[in-house]
Amino acid sequence: MISDFLNLISGVFDMPWWGYVVVTLVFTHITIASITIYLHRHSAHRALELHAIPSHFFRFWLWLTTGMVTKEWTAVHRKHHAKCESKDDPHSPIIYGINKVLAEGSELYRIEAKNKETLSRYGYGTPDDWMERNIYSGHSAKGVALMLIINVILFGPIGITMWAVQMMWAPVFAAGIINGVGHYWGYRNFQADDASRNIVPWGILIGGEELHNNHHAYATSARLSNKWYEFDIGWLYIRILEMMGLAKVKKVAPKLRIDKAKTQCDSDTLQAVIAHRYEVLAKYSKSLKETFANEVVHLKEVVAQCGIDNSTLKRWVLADSKTLQEHEREKLSQVLSNAKTLDKVYTMREELAEIWQRSTASTEELVKKLEDWCRRAEESGIEALRIFSQRLRCYA
């Protein structure tokens, strides 16, 4: 009788323990792939077009496993990019603190998703068909309930545990780790105007979203990997879909071209600098590492008085001033007032960034500003700055 009862409640599939683990990981990975390919790169950033088949599959799977509404997710994410690291950023660890974003990242998303102004301003271009209105948006919670029923039918009682793992996967890895750690810890290929970081070079577990700094540097790129040693599994899936005729890539990060024969800045130089502005700042930071190290040796007493260490000072000097808090800017100013060379390096960096921030200036004016910047850099007496300027002139 007991055996009959166990057979009654057992699922369609009877597998060893590791089989259930594999199935759970496959299910959660499909969810992550749906988020990064459909919600993130396709819907929010229009980096690729999707055929109706994968598009409808991703929408259906996300309804089953997350209950996410395309318009809400898209709007919240677009606002994150538009207001990044400001008080209006829906989930910045710089504003809310890393612990809150890690623990309550999905709740921060849900709060912002209820903001009608956010949905109206940033939710444009998202699906508004019958399925979206009557199923996915109209009954978003019923999808995850259906997933629970499916899991129990297929796998028996263990299906409840599998379902629980599925439900926490996106909130922990997407909402928590990417939105939290991705703006707090890791390495940076580009000096973007925010605190974004690449968590690891191999984007597998979270579909390539681990390369978060690369994404913020080129938000409309369908490929998140940039260096030869980086891997974006989401890009692999997109290429497979493209070869099958189910996707079309619209944009990837541009490649920098160098013309060593150039000695003067022109409109091509300006356009290249603007297009690769975050890479320009990253190369600026890298080229001046030795200069920074030499200067810090003479600043030990001042740095100690400010209560900071060398790594913190380096981060402040190379960061966009807008990402620093008021007390950090005050301490940095105090240190720079005692270091003429370091102050020059910092000021020149800020002035370079101002060139592409002058949205009202004409092309001719900006080219003149860039040429003037290069001339002053080469006359500064700082060898690393001179070499950087000469290379900058070669951008084409």
Secondary structure, DSSP 8 states (H G I E B T S, - for coil): -HHHHHHHHS-S----HHHHHHHHHHHHHHHHHIIIIIIIIIIIT--EEE-HHHHHHHHHHHHHHT---HHHHHHHHHHHHHTTTSTT-TT-HHHH-HHHHHHHHHHHHHHHHT-HHHHHHH-TT---SHHIIIIITTTHHHHHHHHHHHHHHHHTTHHHHHHHHHHHHHIIIIIIIIHHGGGTSSB-SS--SS---BS-SEE-TTTTTTBHHHHHHSTT-S----STT-EEHHHHHHHHHHHTTSEEE--------B-TT--S--HHHHHHHHHTHHHHHHHHHHHTHHHHHHHHHTTHHHHHHTT--HHHHHHHHHS-GGGS-HHHHHHHHHHHTT-HHHHHHHHHHHHHHHHHH-TTS-HHHHHHHHHHHHHHHHTSS-HHHHHHHHHHTTB-
